[in-house]
Amino acid sequence: MARRSVFTLLALAMSAAAAAACADQPTAPATVASALRDRQAPPDPAEIRQVRQLAAQHGIGPLPAAPHVSEPLARLGQALMFDRILSGNRDMACSTCHLPEYGTSDGRSLPIGADGIGFGPSRMLGQGSVIPRNSPAVLDIASLRHMFLDGRVEVDANGRFHTPAGAQLTPAMTRVLQFGALSAQPMFPPTSTAEMRGHPAPGNELARIPDDSLDAIWAAIMKRLMAIPQYRAMFRAAYPGTPLTQLTFAHASNAIAGFIATRFHFANSPWDRFLAGDDRALTQQQLDGAQTFLTIKCVQCHNGPTLSDDQFHNVAVAQIGPGEGNGPSLHDDFGRMNVTGDPADLYRFRTSPLRNVELTAPYGHDGAIISLRAFIEHYSQSDQQLLNYDPSQLPAELQGTVLDNQAAILANRDTVIVGVVLTPDVVDKLMAYMQALTDPAARNLSSAIPRRVPSGLPVDRP
């Protein structure tokens, strides 16, 4: 009887896999293991209750629902995110550093910006430059109040925007920004010479504009977009009643944010199903991992629905790459202090959300740690991990860039991680929990890539 049950489960799993292969949307294939797990008894009820209670105590509940975004606005945002016309030399798009194939990051420790060649881990320098910070994923970030790793784009508790643009981001523009800080974030990479604007070249009128004239750069990008009939039609549909002459780059940025907020919103991970009351959603190892996570120091920073406190911490990650022009070497990166000017913010960076984290390697503000397991292990005696950092894990071109600033980093290390020691079995449990944070639908995002964009320029795709 047991033998026949196993064969029945195998047949069911094969049928489910076949159905998934024919579906329009990518679906995680069923497996014999998952089918068998469904027949097993649920994990310990007492542990289930404890984990749910601990999660509630730390505000770890379901993600806020995705905001309502009209279909025309989402279509416009998708086109703009993947269209190279937003870059000075028309050679890269926002998606070049936020590729669906790599969990909306780019699979690199540090991105290569404007005038690079290719995309993903194989992108080459060309005439471009290495960007000092890792490209953060844009999965499930719509509810965060701080954008960028140093939080330089922020919406405060009173709804006021704080950005590098200062008064150039006018009240008329901020009224357009429907999706909080996320709506403002796409306004800034196109203004950066290193990231997207590029260096002077024939046809690159953006590069001739002074660096601090963000309003002029935005206006020049809009002039490009308005010269394309399809974009004019898409803007009319996305913003009915707004004359084309009144459109600003805030409207474009808001559309990109609307697309991100809806298309990259994932709230059906095993952890989500567990929080919703499904006692069988987590394996016993994942449940043990959740209990561990919620009872040790991890949860002090990784809390709330996104598993990020949306605040800033120095977790003693090695400094690699070109840096932000800080320190005697000019290759250091002072993090949040560059925004606030407060010495207490030295080497602090925003807590990364953990949803779908297994899909978004490398890790750390500069991608110095390549694997998720290694990043978890980094928190065990983080001072020793920093002092013994092994650059051989890095791409060859970055191995010689490790900065000798460990003493300064440790002098300002966040006290929350001081004294943390994680045994290998604890790391195993935490790894299992991290995997429970992955929504199966986030594993294949190829359908987010448009077949073409209105400019007719090439689209980055696998």
Beta strands, then each sheet from edge to edge (+ up, - down):
strand 1: 146-147
strand 2: 153-155
strand 3: 161-162
strand 4: 312-313
strand 5: 349-350
sheet 1: 1+ 2- 3+
sheet 2: 4+ 5-
end
